[in-house]
Amino acid sequence: MRRHLILAAAAVAVAIVATLWLFPPQPTRTQPEVAATQTQTAWPLRGLLFGPSLDDEAHAPGTEQPLTIDVCGVGPVAVKSLDDPPPSLMPTAANGAAASQVLRRAVAELEASTSPSDQAIALHYQASLAGEAAGGVSTNIDACFNNDNCRNSTLQVVQEAAAPYEQLLVQLAKRSADPLAFSFAYKACEQTEVARTGVCDDITAQRWTELEPDNGLPWVLAASQAAKRGDTKAAAEAMTRAAAAPRFDNHSGALLRPIETQSLATSTSIEQLPGLVDLMGASIGTSSIAAYRQISTFCERGALDANRARICGQLASLLIDRDTSMLGAGIGIAIGERVGWSSERLAAVHEERDAMRWLSIDPQFMPPRVYACASIQALKARERDTLRFGETGALRRGIAASGRSVAELAQEYRDYERRLAQGEATARR
């Protein structure tokens, strides 16, 4: 179980680091955000993935007090600490195989579907599962990922094992002209092991725009490719088309599609949990950094004449209002600040983003509560909403259903940030 949570936490870390790298925050907001990423030394998955716990003080690391947790289908189970999962979820070969089989059965259902989108999702997971098995990702993950040689060699093995499935994915995208399949193929072709086979020649951003002209993301990628060719006119035209698009979608939410299969529906709740966390991590970790980098470059302060500032303002609104990922909202806010949005408008979007952040770290989705039947069902409901409405859409629906105001939720998140910053400052003394 811990492997699944760490992998999902790593996906969240990618999103956090990407935002800070592309758009370094203003000094007044830097310290809490840095603290939020640094306060994960002792419990990496809790501080990074699941956020605050009401049980932190009573069950801090290093205490001897035993803890009884509720495990769905089992009842109360005694564990030594929150980092010590129930015996049925201990990271043994048998438990890992059982959890993996639930996801594999779900993937097999999608593979048998006549829908090219479902088949593409299945091939994506088959590539991931093959890479994980070949790289031994489930064994000693912390030590390997903290060692450059181990991490790089493992990554090479993983990519080589995944490449055959990714090549099939590329062929499916070409044959079907399915936009979702094409978006996954585009991502696969960023891997050296796939690109060097020659199957990716027709997987271009321009072709993606033809399949999905109302999606701003492929237009931004087309602009990036035009800029690399030195075609500034084509790049500018593509960015203008992106800014006018009604949506911005990398289709990562579609990776939650296995939640709707019979395999997950008919397995026991506690068997579903590792698969649910894997799905959550997969859907978070597939944002297109290349597109955000292109927007950042295009909207640099020194390049903002009146026309470009207008386009960048439209791009900022697109990312905040229409990007399906939280990462886009953060980047949109940074661009809004660059193009001179009013303080009132910026305050409103900051408030909504902080409210969504607070909902995204719901304590019921972290140990010890995550093992309970109610939490597993709530996680499934959140993932179904994310599949249907995207990450930001699901969180907005969560805000509306919470019975609380955006301002109240945002304030709770900021209070949490301050507690993290104070804890980090205390630890340094």
N, C-alpha and C positions, 0 to 999 in steps of 0.2 A: 504493500500500500504506500509506503513511504516513497518508493521510486516514482509512483504515479504522481504524488503530490509535488515532489521535487521537480519533475519534468514540467508540470503545469506552472509551478512557480518560476522556472527558468523562462517560460514563454512570457509571463508577466514582466519579468526583468528586462527582456528584450524590448518590450514596448516602452517601459520607463526610460531605459538608457537611450533608445532611439529618439524620444522626445527631447531629452536633455541635450543630446548630441546635435540634433538639427536646429533646435531653438533653445539655447541656454536661457533659463528663466531669469527674471529681474532679481536683483539682490534681495529685495524684500520677501521673495517667495522661495529663494534658493535653499535656505537652511532647513526648513521642514521637509522639503522634497528630498534633499540629500540624506537627511536623517532617516526618512522613510525607507530608503534603499540600504542604508548602512546598519539599521537596527535589526539585522537578520543573522547576526553572527552565531548566536546560540541556537535559535530556532528558525532556520532559514525559511521553511515553508509557511510558518505562522505570520511572521512580520511582513513577508513579501506577498504571499498569496491571499491569506485569509484575514489579515488585519488584526484589530484588537479583540481581546477576549475578556469576558466578565470574570473569568476564572484565573486571570494572570497572577494576581497577588496571592491567592490561596495556593496556587500550584506553580510557583516560579521554579525555574531550573535549579537543580541541586537540592531541593527540599526532599525530605524523607516521607512526607505524608502520602499514603496510598490514595489512589483515586479510583472510584467505581464509575464506569461509564455504561450507557445504555446502547447495546448492540442490537440492531434490528433482527428479529427472528431468533435471537439468543437470550436477551434479557440483560440484567446487570452483570458486568464483567470487571474484575479487579485488574488494574494495570499500575505500574510503578510511576509512570509520568505520561504526559501528553505525547511525548516522542516514542512511547512504547505502545504500539497498536494492539488491538485485541488479538488473541492467538489465531483466530480464523483469518486474520489479515496480515499475519507476520510475513516478512519477505522471504518465504521459503520457496523452493522450486515447485512444490506441489501447489501452493496457493497462487503463485505467479502464473502457472500453467492454467489453473482453473479460471482465473480472472481473464487471462488472455483469450481463452476459448469463447467466452461470452462475446467479446468484441469480434473475434474471428467469425463466429456464426452470423453476427449482424452484417459483417462485411460480405459474407458469402451470399446473403439475401440480396444485397445491393448489386453484387456482381451478376446475379441471375436475372436482374431486372432488364426490361427492354428499353428503359430510359438511359440515354447517353450520359445524362447528369449523374444518375445513380452509379453507372458503371465507372465514371471518372472518379467519384468519391471512393468507390471500392478499390480502384487501382492506387489511389493516393494512400489509403491505409495499408494496402498490401505492400507497397514500397516501404512505408514506415515500419511495419512489423518485420519485414525481411531485414531491413537495416538494423533494427534493434536487436534481432536475434543474432545477426552476424557480428555485431560490434560488442555484444555482451553488455549492453547498456544497463541491464538490471543489476549487474554485479559491481559493487564498490564504486558507485557513481560519483560520490564526492571526491574521492582521491584521484580518480582519473580526470575529472573535469577541472581539477586544480593543478594538473600537470600538463604542460604544453605538449610534450612528446606523446604522452598517452592520449590526450585529447585529439591531436592532429592525426595520429595513426588510426585511432578509432573512427574519426570522421571519414577518413579515406575508405576504410573497410565498410562503413555504413553506406556511403555513396555508391560503392561498387555493387553492393548487394541490392540496393534499391533501384539501380539503373535499369534493369530489364523491365520492371513494372512501369517505370517512368517513360521508357520508350514506347510501351504499349499505350500509355496515356496520351502521348504525343500523336501516335497514329490514330487513336480514337478521335482526338480533337480535329484532326485534318479530315477524317472520313465523315464525321457527323456535323461539323460546323456548329456544334453546341457551344454557346457562350461560356457556360460554367466549365465545361471540359477544356475549352481553350484557355481560360484563365489559369487552370491548374497546370496545363501543359506549358504555358508561358513561365510559370514559376519553376517547373521541373527543368526547363531549358536553361535556367540560371546555374544549374549544377554542371561542373566540368565533365563529369563522367557521361552525362547525357548529351551535352552539346557537341562533344568531339566525335560522336557517332555519325553526325551529319543529318540526323532526323529532324533537327530544329530549323532548317533553312526557311521554312514557310511560317514558322511561329513568330510573327512579328507584331509589334504594337499596332501598326497600321491595319493589319488584317483583323486584329481584335476590335478596332474602332468600327470596321465594316459590319462585324457581327453584333456589336453592341453600341450603336452610335449615341444612345442616350446616357451612357455611363461615362462620367468624367475621368475615371482612373485610366483607361487605356489611352485617352487623348493626352493625358499628362505624360504617359510613357512614350507615346509617339513623339511628343515634343522633345523628350530627353534624347531619343534616338536621332532626331533631326539635328539637335544641337551638337551631338557628337560628330555628325557628318559635316558640321559647319554651315548648315542650312538654317540661318537665323529666321528667314521669312516663314518657312514651314513650321519652325518651332513656335513662333509667335502665333501663327494661325491655329495651331493645335492647342495652345494654352487658352486662346479665346474660345475655342469650342468646348474645352473642359470647363471653363468658368460658366458657360451657359447651360451646362448639362443639368438635368433634374435630379441626378443621383450620383453617388460616388461609392462603388461597391467592389471589393476584391473577392467577394464570394466566400470568405473564410467561414461565415456563419453556416454555410451549407455542410461543413464538416460535422455538424451536429446531427445530420440526417440519420445516422444509426439509431438515434433515440426513438425513432418511429418504427423500427423493425420489430417483428415478433420475437426475435431472439432476446432483446433486452426486456420486452414486455413480459415474457414468460419466465425469465430467470428470477431468482429471489432478490430482494432489495439489496442485501449486503453483497451478493455476487455482482450486482450492477455497479456498485460504487466505484471500483477502480476504473471501469470502462467509462463511467460518467466523467470522472476527473480527467481521464485521457482525452475525451472528446472536448472538454472545456479547454484544456491546454492546447490542443490542436487548433481550435477555432481562434484562440487568442494569438497564437504565434505565427500567423501567416500574413501579416500586414506587408504591403509592398513598400519597403523602405526607399526603393529607387524613385517611386512617384513622389513621395514626400520630400526627398532630396531635391528633385527637380523643381518643385514648388518653392522650396526654400531659396534655391539659387535664383529663380526667376523673380522672386519678390524681395531680393536683397535691398536694403535701404538705399544704397548708392545707385541702384538701377531704376528707382521709382519716379519716372516722369508721370505726368497727369494721366495719360492713357493706361500705363502699366499699373499705376496705383488703383485705377478703377477696376481693372481686370483682377488684380490681387484682392481687392475688397470683395469681389464676387466669389473668388476662390475661397476666401476666408469664410464667407457665409455658407458656401457649399459644404466645406469640411465640417463646420459646426452643426449645420442643420440636416445634412443629407449623408454624410459619411457614416457607414454602418459601424465603424470602430471608434473607441474612445481615443485612440491615438490621434486620429484626424481632428477631433475637437480641440485637443491641446495645441496642435499646430495652427489650426484656424484662429485661435485666440491670439497666438503670437503674431500672426500676419495682421490681424485686426489692429493690434497695437502699433505695428509698423506703418499702416496706412492712415492712422489718425482717427480711429473710431472714438466716439465720445466716451467720457468716463462712465456715464450711465449705461451705455450699451455694453462696455467691457465688464462692468460690475455684474450685469445680469448674466452674461455668458459664463463668467467665473463662478457665479453662484450656482448655476445649473450644473456645471462640470463637477464642482465640489459635492453637490448633492448626489450626483451619479456615482462619484467615487465612494461615497459613504455606503450606498446601497451595494456596490460591487464587493465590499469586504464584510458582508453580512456574517456575524458570528456563528449563525447556525450552520454555515458551510465549512467550519473548521473544527479540529479536535477540541473537546471530546464530543461535541454535539453532532458532528457530521455523520457519525455511525448510526444515529437514531433513525427510525423509520420516517418520522415526520420531516427530518432534514433531507433525507434521500429523495422523498417525494417532492419537496420544495426545490431541490436542485434540478430534478427532472422538469418541473414546471418552468423554472428559469431557462433551462436549455431549450425547451420547446418554444418559448417566447423569443429567444435569441435566434433560433432557426427561422422563425417566421418574420421577425421585425428587425433583426440585426442587434448587435450589442447595445448601441445607443437607444434604439427603439424599445428594446426590452427594459432597459433601465428607466426610460421615461414612463413606460407603463407602470413600472414598479413604484415610481414616485407618485403617480396619480392614484394608485391603489393603496398607498401607505396611510392615507388620511392625514398626512403631515405636509407642511408647506416646504417649498424648495429652500427657503431661508433657514428653516429649522434644521433640515438635513444637512445643509451646507455648513451651518455653524457647528454641528456635531463633528463633521469631518475636520474642520479647522481646529477644534479643541483637541481632537486626536493627534493632529499634526504637531500641535504645541507640546502635548505630552511626550511624543516621540523625541522632539528636539530637546526637551528638558532632560529626558532620560539619557540621551546621547551625551549631553553636556556633563551630566553627573558622572557617567561612566568614564569620562576623560580625566576627571579630577584625581 
